[in-house]
Amino acid sequence: MTTGALASLINGVVDGDSDIVLTGFAKIEEAAEGQLTFIANPKYSHFLESTNASAVLVSKSFEHPNPNGVTLLRVDDPYATLAELLRAIQNSLPAKSGIENPCFIAEGVEIPEDAYIGAFSYIGQGATIGKGSQIYPQTYIGDGVEVGEGCILYAGVKVYAGCKIGNRCILHSGVVIGGDGFGFAPNPDGGYDKLPQTGIVVIEDDVEIGANTTVDRATFGCTRVGRGTKLDNLIMIAHNVEIGKDNVFAAQSGVAGSTKIGDGNRVGGQVGFSGHISVGNHNEFGAQSGIPGNVGDGERLMGYPAVDIRKFARNMVYINRLKELFDELHRSK
């Protein structure tokens, strides 16, 4: 596709040659002739002076020296536009369909004609698979599991009995949905008796869950992940947790049991939420923060225990100066 044709497709403006033919995508520092790249973060702007890309997606307000005269495609939001283009290409690829052998599909389970069941998969009694869903090899779908339409469960996903997956969800390899919650009661002998976990997990529509993330079933009732929420790799969601809509969690974060999290929160890597707390809407949590208590709406927190991010920054300045302050104190005695 030429840069001019692409600009028309994405409602962009060509700043340069509109007849260049583009054949693929690449990172700006690795791009070659014929490839399209992008600049969404200003810290990468200097690569414009050395890139071999034929065209670069930038914002309409982008300004930076361009000594090589690289053609720019100016759009409102280069990152969002790139995502749109990559989705269009991915959606144009032929979807897998049919049933590969060997696999086990319990008697009475109906597989839609346009669905795909990969080899060595297991589909339990009473399970349902929605239209257009793709179940990759070595996936386990337990008895009574519901998988909605247009879902992708990559190789090695495990969904325990009774759990429900909404429409258009993506579960990456190693995801476990519905493993037992961590429920044990101390007994008189000093040991622990297992508390049976009889609930389920409900994953609502348009959720994506990264590789090796686990969502535990509820003791009773359900553990819930709300519509549009995105969970990165290596995340732990404990029993009876309720997560609202359109949240994003970065890798290695964890939510302890029975915590309730609202809508639109942004959670950095390795953030830990204590159990039995309530978190509101549209908060931001910096990486490695510890959240021991309730949080309202619209806060920006960091540290352990987490405090307002501005207070955290001031505290770090003081901590870094502690040696100087103690030296001054000793000299003054």
C-alpha positions in Angstrom: 0.0 0.0 0.0 1.3 3.5 -0.8 1.7 6.1 1.9 -1.1 8.2 0.2 -3.5 5.3 0.2 -2.7 4.5 3.8 -3.2 8.1 4.9 -6.7 8.0 3.4 -7.5 4.8 5.2 -6.4 6.1 8.6 -7.5 9.7 8.2 -3.9 10.9 8.2 -1.9 13.6 6.4 1.2 12.7 4.3 4.2 15.0 5.1 6.5 13.9 2.3 6.2 11.4 -0.6 2.7 9.9 -1.0 3.8 7.3 -3.6 6.1 5.3 -1.4 5.1 1.6 -1.2 4.9 0.1 2.3 5.3 -3.6 2.8 5.5 -4.1 6.6 6.1 -2.8 10.1 9.2 -2.5 12.3 10.7 -0.8 15.3 12.1 2.6 14.4 15.7 1.6 15.3 15.5 -1.6 13.2 13.3 -0.6 10.3 14.4 -1.0 6.7 13.3 0.4 3.4 9.7 -0.2 2.7 8.7 -0.5 6.3 6.4 1.7 8.4 7.3 2.6 12.0 5.9 5.0 14.6 6.9 7.5 17.3 4.4 7.8 20.2 6.9 8.5 23.0 9.0 11.6 22.6 12.1 9.9 23.9 12.3 8.0 20.6 12.2 11.1 18.5 16.0 11.2 17.9 15.7 7.9 15.9 14.0 9.9 13.2 17.5 11.3 12.3 18.9 7.8 11.6 16.0 5.4 10.8 15.9 3.6 7.5 12.1 3.3 7.6 10.3 4.6 4.5 7.5 6.3 6.6 6.9 7.1 10.3 3.5 7.5 12.0 3.6 10.6 14.2 1.1 12.9 15.9 -0.1 15.9 14.0 1.7 18.2 16.4 5.0 16.3 16.2 8.1 18.5 15.7 11.7 17.3 15.4 14.6 17.7 13.0 14.2 15.5 10.0 17.5 15.8 8.1 16.9 12.7 6.0 13.5 13.9 4.8 11.7 10.7 6.0 8.1 10.7 5.0 5.8 11.3 8.0 2.2 10.2 8.3 0.6 12.6 10.7 -2.4 11.3 12.7 -4.2 12.2 15.9 -2.8 9.3 17.9 0.1 7.3 16.4 -0.1 4.5 18.9 -3.9 4.0 18.6 -3.5 4.2 14.8 -0.8 1.5 14.8 -3.0 -0.7 16.9 -5.9 -0.2 14.4 -3.6 -1.2 11.5 -2.2 -4.3 13.3 -5.7 -5.4 14.2 -6.8 -5.0 10.6 -3.9 -7.1 9.4 -4.5 -9.8 12.0 -8.2 -9.9 11.2 -7.5 -10.4 7.6 -5.6 -13.7 8.3 -7.6 -16.9 7.8 -9.0 -18.2 11.1 -8.4 -21.8 12.0 -11.4 -24.1 12.0 -12.3 -27.7 12.3 -11.4 -30.4 14.8 -8.0 -31.9 15.0 -7.3 -35.4 16.2 -6.6 -36.8 18.6 -8.7 -34.9 21.1 -11.6 -35.7 23.5 -15.0 -34.1 23.2 -17.6 -35.4 25.6 -20.8 -36.9 24.2 -23.4 -34.3 23.5 -21.1 -31.3 23.3 -21.8 -29.5 20.0 -18.9 -27.7 18.3 -19.9 -24.9 15.9 -18.7 -25.4 12.3 -16.5 -22.3 12.3 -14.9 -23.2 15.7 -11.4 -24.7 16.0 -10.4 -27.5 18.4 -6.7 -28.2 18.4 -5.1 -31.6 18.9 -4.9 -33.2 22.4 -7.6 -30.8 23.8 -10.2 -32.0 26.3 -13.8 -30.7 26.2 -15.8 -31.9 29.2 -19.4 -33.0 29.7 -21.9 -30.2 29.3 -19.4 -27.6 28.1 -20.4 -25.1 25.4 -18.2 -23.5 22.8 -19.4 -20.3 21.0 -19.3 -19.6 17.3 -15.9 -18.8 15.9 -13.9 -19.6 19.0 -10.5 -21.2 18.7 -9.3 -23.7 21.2 -5.6 -24.4 20.6 -3.9 -27.8 21.3 -3.5 -29.2 24.8 -6.3 -27.0 26.3 -8.5 -28.4 29.1 -12.1 -27.2 29.3 -13.9 -28.8 32.2 -17.4 -30.0 32.7 -20.0 -27.4 32.3 -17.6 -24.7 31.2 -19.1 -22.0 29.0 -16.9 -20.4 26.3 -18.5 -17.5 24.4 -18.2 -16.5 20.8 -15.0 -15.4 19.1 -12.7 -16.4 21.9 -9.1 -17.6 21.6 -7.7 -20.0 24.1 -4.1 -20.6 23.3 -2.2 -23.8 23.9 -2.2 -25.2 27.4 -5.0 -23.1 28.9 -6.9 -24.8 31.7 -10.5 -23.9 32.6 -11.9 -25.8 35.5 -15.4 -27.0 35.8 -18.3 -24.6 35.8 -16.4 -21.5 34.9 -17.7 -19.0 32.4 -15.8 -17.2 29.7 -17.5 -14.3 27.9 -17.4 -13.3 24.2 -14.2 -12.2 22.4 -11.9 -13.1 25.3 -8.2 -14.1 24.7 -6.5 -16.4 27.2 -2.8 -17.0 26.6 -0.8 -20.1 27.2 -0.6 -21.3 30.7 -3.6 -19.4 32.0 -5.5 -21.3 34.7 -9.1 -20.3 35.4 -10.9 -21.8 38.4 -8.2 -23.4 40.4 -9.0 -23.7 44.1 -8.7 -20.6 46.2 -6.2 -20.6 49.1 -8.6 -21.5 51.8 -7.4 -23.5 54.8 -8.7 -23.6 58.4 -6.3 -24.3 61.4 -7.2 -27.5 63.2 -6.4 -28.5 66.9 -3.5 -30.6 65.8 -1.6 -27.6 64.5 -2.2 -28.4 60.9 -4.7 -27.0 58.3 -7.9 -28.4 56.9 -8.8 -27.6 53.4 -11.9 -25.4 53.0 -13.6 -26.7 49.8 -13.9 -24.1 47.1 -17.4 -24.5 45.6 -17.8 -21.3 43.5 -16.8 -20.5 40.0 -15.0 -17.8 37.9 -16.8 -15.5 35.6 -14.7 -13.8 32.9 -16.9 -11.1 31.1 -16.7 -10.0 27.5 -13.5 -8.6 25.8 -11.1 -9.6 28.6 -7.5 -10.6 27.7 -5.4 -12.6 30.2 -1.7 -13.0 29.7 0.5 -16.1 29.9 0.7 -18.0 33.2 -1.9 -15.8 35.0 -4.2 -17.5 37.4 -7.8 -16.6 38.5 -9.0 -18.7 41.5 -12.6 -20.0 41.9 -14.6 -18.5 44.7 -15.2 -20.3 48.0 -18.9 -19.8 47.1 -20.4 -17.4 44.6 -18.0 -16.2 41.9 -14.7 -14.6 41.3 -15.3 -12.0 38.6 -13.2 -10.2 36.0 -15.2 -7.4 34.4 -15.7 -6.5 30.8 -12.7 -5.1 28.9 -10.2 -5.7 31.7 -6.7 -6.7 30.6 -4.4 -8.8 32.8 -0.7 -9.1 31.9 1.4 -12.2 32.3 2.1 -13.8 35.7 -0.7 -12.3 37.7 -2.6 -13.8 40.6 -6.3 -13.1 41.2 -7.5 -14.8 44.4 -10.8 -16.3 45.4 -13.9 -14.1 45.6 -12.1 -11.1 44.1 -14.4 -8.8 42.0 -12.7 -6.7 39.4 -14.7 -4.1 37.4 -14.6 -2.9 33.8 -11.7 -1.7 31.7 -8.9 -2.1 34.3 -5.3 -2.8 33.2 -2.9 -4.8 35.4 0.8 -5.1 34.6 2.8 -8.3 35.2 3.4 -9.9 38.6 0.7 -7.9 40.4 -1.6 -9.8 42.8 -5.0 -9.3 44.4 -5.7 -11.1 47.7 -9.1 -12.7 48.5 -12.4 -11.0 48.6 -11.0 -7.6 47.4 -13.3 -5.5 45.2 -11.8 -3.3 42.6 -13.9 -0.8 40.5 -13.6 0.4 36.9 -10.8 2.0 34.9 -7.9 1.5 37.3 -4.3 1.3 36.1 -2.1 -1.1 38.0 1.7 -1.2 37.6 3.9 -4.2 37.8 4.3 -6.1 41.1 1.6 -4.2 42.8 0.0 -6.1 45.7 -3.5 -5.6 47.0 -4.4 -6.8 50.5 -7.5 -8.9 51.0 -11.0 -7.8 52.0 -10.5 -4.2 50.8 -12.3 -1.9 48.5 -10.7 0.0 45.6 -12.7 2.6 43.7 -12.5 3.8 40.1 -9.9 5.4 37.9 -6.9 5.1 40.2 -3.3 4.7 39.2 -0.9 2.5 41.2 2.9 2.8 40.7 5.0 -0.3 40.2 5.8 -2.4 43.4 3.2 -0.5 45.5 1.5 -2.2 48.4 -2.2 -1.4 49.0 -3.1 -2.5 52.5 -6.4 -0.6 52.9 -9.4 0.9 51.1 -8.8 3.4 48.2 -11.3 5.9 46.9 -11.6 7.3 43.3 -9.1 9.1 41.1 -6.0 8.7 43.3 -2.4 8.3 42.1 -0.5 6.1 44.7 2.9 4.6 45.0 5.1 3.0 47.7 4.5 0.7 50.6 2.2 1.5 52.2 1.1 3.4 49.1 0.8 7.1 49.5 0.0 10.0 47.0 2.7 9.8 44.3 3.8 13.4 45.0 4.4 12.6 48.7 6.2 9.4 47.7 8.6 11.5 45.5 9.3 13.9 48.3 9.9 11.0 50.8 12.4 9.5 48.4 14.3 12.8 48.3 14.5 12.8 52.1 15.5 9.1 52.3 18.3 9.6 49.8 19.6 12.5 51.9 19.5 10.6 55.2 23.3 10.0 55.4 24.0 13.7 54.8 21.5 14.7 57.5 22.9 12.3 60.0 26.5 13.5 59.2 25.4 17.1 59.8 23.7 16.1 63.0 26.9 14.4 64.3 29.1 17.3 63.4 26.8 19.7 65.2 27.1 17.8 68.5 
